[in-house]
Each structure stands twice: as structure tokens, then as C-alpha cells.
Amino acid sequence: MADQEINQKNCYSITWAINNFSYCWQRKNEAIVSPIFSICIPEETKWKLLLFPRGSSHGNFIAFYLYREQNCNGAENIEVEYSLEFLAADGSILTKGELKYSFCKGSRWGYPRFQTRDLVFVTKRMKYLPQDILTARCRMKLSKLLSEKSVENRNIFARTIINVERKYLLWTIEEFSSLAPDQKESFAIKSASKEPLIKVDLFLTGGQYSEEKININICSVDRGMKFLTMKTFLLDAAENDEADAGEFECWCEFGKSSTFTLYFSRSELMRDGDLYLPDDVLSLKLELATSTGFAFEGVEEIDFGRISQKTSNEVLENWLKCHAERKITENSCALLTDLISLYKNQTLCDVKFKTNTNVFPVHSLILVARSPVFRAMFSTDMEEKMSGCVDMSDFPDETVQQLLLYLYTDRLEKLEWEDIYQLYKAADKYAIIALKDQCSSFLKVNLNMENACRTLILSDLHQDEDLKLIAQDFILKNAKEVFKSEEWKLLADSNSKLALETALRNWNEE
């Protein structure tokens, strides 16, 4: 990739964010396409960016191209100097290539090996995919022949959001030790409207002279699903710990199946029967995420002004930090107003949240719709359903109030660090993933010398690897000050393993 610099004069910049990039369903030589953008040179010409998550010709690479639309005005051939870039969260360039190419209508040019998938998704994931958002940029400069007449610099900001639906399920299989090789245990995952989405089967293979492997077969029965990832965990007898049983992914094609093998064999589980097979019952926790298409595609903002090598202007900084906000319609505003009224007036409440000092009346239907944990409470004969009361004594009143406000309205008020810290714990406990992500994002961008150690402990306790790595990076970057602080001494005393892991991280990476 060339190191020459794009001249800033007569330059267009197109910055494109792809939310939930890990859930791309495109196969090799299938592209995610940016929203179309127009450039006047001097007639309006149409362009877009093509990004191939699994490569255009090499499956281990992400490919990146600039494309000129077939249905396009202007000269038959237009020569353009341009750079293709991947950006970090602060707008700095992570990967860059510079090119000059004469584009005819319907042509593309770029890099089939722009960056390795392993680097983006694994090795340097926190840099390339903060909050699972890949930010790509193309900066274009017209050739001298076409740019004799000065054109206005323009920054275009576009976004594509991959729609991801998540489900958390507990699957119990009774008399597991008696499961025959030709026997299947099955259940169906359904949508909120009770329509079947996925059929899941568990069965054994092998035996007699080899280990009996435990297999899970997944069959999509919904035409809208495109890609699925599934994490599986074994729950122990006390259900206070879980063992990783495997993480899998597959493309979803209507009526077709994919089979995966768990990390544990039947004999291994039976050897630890008291731990993982209490009363001969196998308990599996399933975490599923499915891609169901694009939730949003479009240009969000256009800014006129100087285009720099490292874009640090306020427009880009604010844009890069944000999650794409939902477009509020008049109808949705009315709905929010009604839900806020329902929350404040406490009409027809049938459940109570009880803290150490207060009681909060709530609606079970709201809780069930917003949290799989609450759904489990009120759809089975658990204590909370029988008593109509949920014990919230491990959270302060302020946290419970903010949690309820979010559950009813999907909104958060302006909160201080300590408020978000407590709200994060509540969101994780009740599996409110969107809220946990928002809290995690706040904690990441508000790290300082006073809260870094507490953030690290929180991330480790709740297995938030993204937040943990960012907290560790901050601590190591400011090691001289942090290692002398009382907060670090308390961390080292209470969790020496985590302190050692953090202190040795730079050395281990080398």
C-alpha cells in the first residue's frame, strides 16, 4: 500500500460505520455495500464503497473497494486519487492504502487483501471493532485535469446497522445418562408472536469403542434469518457457575441444518455427575444471536470544511462515539408518552420491586417483554410469581428507579459515573443486554485515575472482555501513577490474580 499523501484540496471524505460487524452474514465474494454518495465533477457522479467481510478472493482477508455506479452521469472515464482506511475510535488511521485509478461506469478498484480477518476480529479487535463497530473511510481527490475548477471539500458520514436479535435460554434434559444413540431431545425457539424460528436437537454419536460425543443440530425454520452464533454453557448443580461448552456459528438457510459438537463427552459429564448431572439432569445455557438483515442504511450527516489526515473535528468525534439513534416518529413519541404515563401513574401494577428502603409498583408484562430473566420468573412457578414481589435489596433506590425508567421508555437520564456503575450490574443480572452495552460504553469513555481499578474489577466479575481490555490498557498506559495509588493496592490485595494478569499483559503480548 502506497505511503503517498492525498492532497487536502478539492477532497471528498466518506466515513462509513458498520454496527454489529461481527454478525455479517456475507460469504466469500459477497459484499456489504455502503449508501450511495454523489460527487459533482462537474456533473453529478454516483459512488459507493464495497466491503467484503470474508474476502473477495482470499477468505482470510477483508477486501475493500471504491465502486462507480453503472447508472452514472459524467465522463466515460474519471481518474481519481483516493485512499481507503480503517479508523480507530479516536479517528486515527489503523490500516491505509492509497491508489490512483481511472474509473469507467460500473467499475471497482481497491484491495482484495486490505486487512486480515484475524487481526480485525481477534488480535486487535478492541482497536478495529470498538463496540463491534467497524469504521471505514475513503478520501477522494479529483485528478488535476478534472479539478482545475475548485470544488468544495465535503465530509460525508454514513452508517449501516446489521439487525441482531439475541435470545438467552435454559435447556434442561432429564435422564441424560439413559439417552440412547438414536434418541433426540428437541425443542423449538419461538418469536414473540409464537412463530417458530429455530428447531434445536441434541443427540449422541460414537460409543462402544469411543467417547460418546454430544451434538447439537440447528435447523432454521424462518426465512428472515441469515446468520447465527451460539454460545453454550454447562450449569453446575448450584447454578452459580458455568463451564464453556462451545461457541459455534452458521449460515441460516430455510429448512437446512448445521450440527456442532460440544466440548464435553457424555462420559466426562457422568464422571462429574454430582456437579453437572444432579438428579441425572443436564442443564445447558444457550446464548443465541441471529442476523436478520439491515436495520438501517443511510447518510447521517454532511459536513463542509477541511479534511485532515487524522480527522479530529468535533463533528467526526461525536459521530464516531455514538450508536446510531433510532429515528423518532410522531407515533413512537406518542407511545413513549403513554408508557411514561403508565410508569408514573402506576395504573394496574401487579408486581412490586422491593429494596431495603422502598417499594416500587411495576407491570409484569413490561418486565417480561424487556428481560429474559424476568420472563423466566413470571412464566414459571418461581417465588417471585407466587409472591408478586422481586427482591432488589442489592441495589440502591436510585438504581432501581433508573432501571425502571429504561425498561418503560428505553431512555436514560444524565447520570454520574457511580449511577452507571450500579446500573451496569443490574443490567447484567437481569440480562438487559442493550442497557448493559450502553453502560459499558459510558464506562469506557469515562475512565480516569480514580475509577480505572473499579472498572477493571467490574469487567472481570461480569466477564466483559471489551471493557476489561480497555481498562487494562488505561492502567498500563498510566502505570506509574496507577501502581502507586490506593485503588491499585486494594485491587492487588483483593484480587491478586487479576492484578498480576494486568501487570504482565504487555510482557505477554510481546
MOVENGI-V191441 format. One record per run of one state. SS is the DSSP state (h for helix, s for strand, l for the rest). FROM is the first residue (numbers start at 0). LEN is the number of residues. Records with the same first field share a line. If there is no record, write none. Layout:
SS = FROM-LEN / FROM-LEN
This chain:
l = 0-10 / 19-1 / 23-8 / 33-3 / 40-3 / 52-8 / 68-8 / 87-5 / 104-3 / 123-1 / 128-1 / 142-11 / 174-1 / 178-6 / 190-5 / 205-7 / 220-6 / 235-6 / 251-5 / 271-1 / 276-1 / 303-10 / 321-8 / 345-5 / 354-4 / 362-1 / 370-1 / 379-3 / 387-1 / 391-5 / 409-7 / 429-3 / 445-6 / 461-3 / 477-1 / 482-3 / 494-1 / 503-1 / 509-1
s = 10-9 / 31-2 / 36-4 / 43-9 / 60-8 / 76-11 / 92-12 / 107-9 / 132-10 / 153-21 / 184-6 / 195-10 / 212-8 / 226-9 / 241-10 / 256-9 / 280-23 / 350-4 / 358-4 / 388-3
h = 20-3 / 116-7 / 124-4 / 129-3 / 175-3 / 265-6 / 272-4 / 277-3 / 313-8 / 329-16 / 363-7 / 371-8 / 382-5 / 396-13 / 416-13 / 432-13 / 451-10 / 464-13 / 478-4 / 485-9 / 495-8 / 504-5
